[in-house]
Amino acid sequence: MSLEIGQLAPEFELPASNGKTVKLSDFRGKNVVLYFYPKDMTPGCTTEACDFRDYHQQFSDLNAVILGISTDSIERHKKFIEKYNLPFLLLSDENHEVAEKYGVWKLKKNFGKEYMGVERSTFVIDKEGKLVKEWRKVKVKGHVEEALAYISENLQ
């Protein structure tokens, strides 16, 4: 399945760090920043999560919800949230079904080893549930500010 800007974002249902199961459609009426990241507690993912944390109020002021998705368990997500005081939900995609729907489950290479994993990516979904922006192969530095600027300039 390929994603196209302007089409409805693929629906999903995943367990969330608040103990509930959430669906993308639960957030209709709000802009959604859906970010996929490789692993809790790793340097790049911690920096990205803390950047989203630090700008959380600005996103909220723009009627935007932040949702982080990785293949980590809910228990690991809870530890990550506690350690870094993250004010948004983290969703557990342990079977990488949602990562596959969004085209971010990729063959990766690290120190000569190949393995399947999540390619750091962010998607902005508008109030009607349409995909309006995507960033793939995200570099963490400056990314959260770029996503915030996009929403501020385009979804008001």
C-alpha positions as CSV (number, residue, x, y, z in Angstrom):
1,M,0.0,0.0,0.0
2,S,1.4,3.4,-0.9
3,L,0.5,6.5,0.9
4,E,-0.4,9.6,-1.0
5,I,-0.8,13.2,0.3
6,G,-4.5,14.1,0.3
7,Q,-5.8,10.6,0.9
8,L,-7.3,9.4,4.1
9,A,-4.5,8.2,6.4
10,P,-4.6,4.5,7.1
11,E,-6.8,3.7,10.1
12,F,-5.2,1.7,13.0
13,E,-6.0,0.5,16.5
14,L,-3.1,0.1,18.9
15,P,-2.5,-0.2,22.7
16,A,-1.5,3.1,24.2
17,S,0.7,4.0,27.2
18,N,-2.4,5.2,29.1
19,G,-3.7,1.6,29.2
20,K,-6.4,2.2,26.6
21,T,-6.6,1.1,23.0
22,V,-6.7,4.0,20.6
23,K,-7.7,4.4,17.0
24,L,-6.5,7.1,14.6
25,S,-10.2,8.1,14.1
26,D,-10.5,8.9,17.8
27,F,-8.6,12.1,17.0
28,R,-10.8,13.4,14.2
29,G,-11.3,17.1,14.7
30,K,-7.7,17.5,15.7
31,N,-4.5,17.7,13.7
32,V,-2.4,14.6,14.4
33,V,1.4,14.4,14.4
34,L,2.1,10.7,14.0
35,Y,5.8,10.0,14.5
36,F,7.4,6.6,14.1
37,Y,10.7,6.0,15.9
38,P,13.0,2.9,16.2
39,K,13.4,2.3,20.0
40,D,12.7,3.8,23.4
41,M,15.7,4.9,25.5
42,T,18.1,5.2,22.6
43,P,19.9,8.5,22.0
44,G,18.2,9.8,18.8
45,C,14.7,8.6,19.9
46,T,15.2,10.2,23.3
47,T,16.2,13.5,21.8
48,E,13.2,13.4,19.4
49,A,10.7,12.5,22.2
50,C,12.1,15.3,24.4
51,D,11.9,17.8,21.6
52,F,8.2,16.9,21.1
53,R,7.8,17.2,24.9
54,D,9.4,20.6,24.9
55,Y,7.1,21.9,22.1
56,H,4.0,20.0,23.3
57,Q,2.1,23.1,24.4
58,Q,2.7,24.9,21.1
59,F,1.3,21.8,19.3
60,S,-1.7,21.8,21.6
61,D,-2.2,25.5,21.0
62,L,-2.5,24.6,17.3
63,N,-5.1,21.8,18.0
64,A,-2.5,19.2,17.3
65,V,-2.1,15.8,19.1
66,I,1.3,14.1,19.1
67,L,1.3,10.3,18.9
68,G,4.6,8.3,19.0
69,I,4.7,4.8,17.6
70,S,7.4,2.1,18.0
71,T,7.6,-1.6,18.2
72,D,8.4,-1.4,21.9
73,S,6.1,-2.9,24.5
74,I,3.7,-0.8,26.6
75,E,5.8,-1.5,29.7
76,R,8.9,-0.1,28.0
77,H,6.9,2.9,26.8
78,K,5.7,3.6,30.4
79,K,9.3,3.6,31.6
80,F,10.3,5.9,28.7
81,I,7.5,8.3,29.6
82,E,8.3,8.3,33.3
83,K,12.0,8.8,32.8
84,Y,11.6,11.8,30.4
85,N,8.2,13.2,31.6
86,L,6.6,12.8,28.2
87,P,3.1,14.4,28.0
88,F,1.8,12.5,25.0
89,L,0.7,9.0,24.2
90,L,3.1,6.3,22.9
91,L,1.6,3.5,21.0
92,S,2.9,-0.1,20.8
93,D,3.1,-1.6,17.4
94,E,4.9,-4.8,18.4
95,N,3.8,-6.7,15.3
96,H,4.8,-3.7,13.1
97,E,1.5,-3.9,11.3
98,V,1.0,-0.1,11.4
99,A,4.6,0.6,10.5
100,E,4.0,-1.5,7.4
101,K,0.8,0.3,6.5
102,Y,2.7,3.6,6.6
103,G,5.7,2.2,4.7
104,V,8.2,2.7,7.5
105,W,9.1,-0.9,8.2
106,K,12.4,-1.2,6.3
107,L,15.5,-3.1,5.9
108,K,18.2,-1.3,7.9
109,K,22.0,-1.7,8.2
110,N,24.0,-1.1,11.2
111,F,27.7,-2.0,11.7
112,G,27.4,-4.4,8.7
113,K,24.4,-6.2,10.0
114,E,21.1,-6.1,8.2
115,Y,17.8,-6.3,10.0
116,M,14.2,-5.1,9.7
117,G,13.2,-2.0,11.7
118,V,11.3,1.3,11.8
119,E,12.6,4.1,9.7
120,R,12.2,7.4,11.6
121,S,9.3,9.1,9.9
122,T,6.6,11.7,10.8
123,F,3.2,12.2,9.3
124,V,0.8,15.1,9.7
125,I,-2.9,14.2,9.5
126,D,-5.5,16.9,9.3
127,K,-8.8,17.3,11.2
128,E,-10.6,15.3,8.6
129,G,-8.2,12.4,8.8
130,K,-6.3,13.2,5.5
131,L,-2.6,12.8,5.2
132,V,-1.2,16.3,4.5
133,K,2.5,16.0,5.1
134,E,5.2,13.4,5.5
135,W,8.9,13.3,6.4
136,R,10.8,10.1,5.9
137,K,14.3,9.2,7.0
138,V,14.0,12.0,9.5
139,K,17.1,13.6,11.0
140,V,16.2,14.5,14.6
141,K,17.9,17.9,14.8
142,G,15.4,20.7,14.0
143,H,12.7,18.2,12.9
144,V,10.1,19.0,15.6
145,E,10.4,22.7,14.9
146,E,9.9,22.0,11.2
147,A,6.8,20.0,11.9
148,L,5.4,22.7,14.2
149,A,6.1,25.4,11.6
150,Y,4.3,23.3,9.0
151,I,1.2,23.0,11.1
152,S,1.3,26.6,12.1
153,E,1.5,27.8,8.5
154,N,-0.8,25.3,6.8
155,L,-3.4,24.0,9.2
156,Q,-5.0,27.0,10.9
